[in-house]
């Protein structure tokens, strides 16, 4: 997708996202944390809750909370910050919530909705308005090394640019 601008508050939001990932691990869940921001204002946070409900991915939890806080499913002015490249399920939700920008740390070469299945950049989905949005801007691999430290505490080997099939 080309070079994406790093904004002054991106690092702070990603550091908070890393804290959410660590909280998730500490609770016995996978190392995923997400948050939704409107420019430099935090709107909502989410941690994985896979052990309770399999569909409670951190991205979906954060998107649903942002929907509640803002009183709208149109999050077209917002950025989603997340641990890993969103999976296909989360990627479709990102497109439906019309997220403007996605920032993620670890690539997901096997189940990613950006690199493996290009849902986040699919132009054809844009034709299905008003259901789906235009593709969001994507900043991939931002603070990957920091996110990898938390992910290393889990048995999830398939995330990160060093991921490979054994």
Secondary structure as GFF3:
##gff-version 3
##sequence-region A 1 166
A	DSSP	alpha_helix	10	26	.	.	.	ID=ss1
A	DSSP	beta_strand	33	38	.	.	.	ID=ss2
A	DSSP	beta_strand	41	47	.	.	.	ID=ss3
A	DSSP	alpha_helix	58	70	.	.	.	ID=ss4
A	DSSP	beta_strand	79	84	.	.	.	ID=ss5
A	DSSP	alpha_helix	88	96	.	.	.	ID=ss6
A	DSSP	beta_strand	101	106	.	.	.	ID=ss7
A	DSSP	three_ten_helix	124	128	.	.	.	ID=ss8
A	DSSP	beta_strand	137	140	.	.	.	ID=ss9
A	DSSP	alpha_helix	144	151	.	.	.	ID=ss10
###
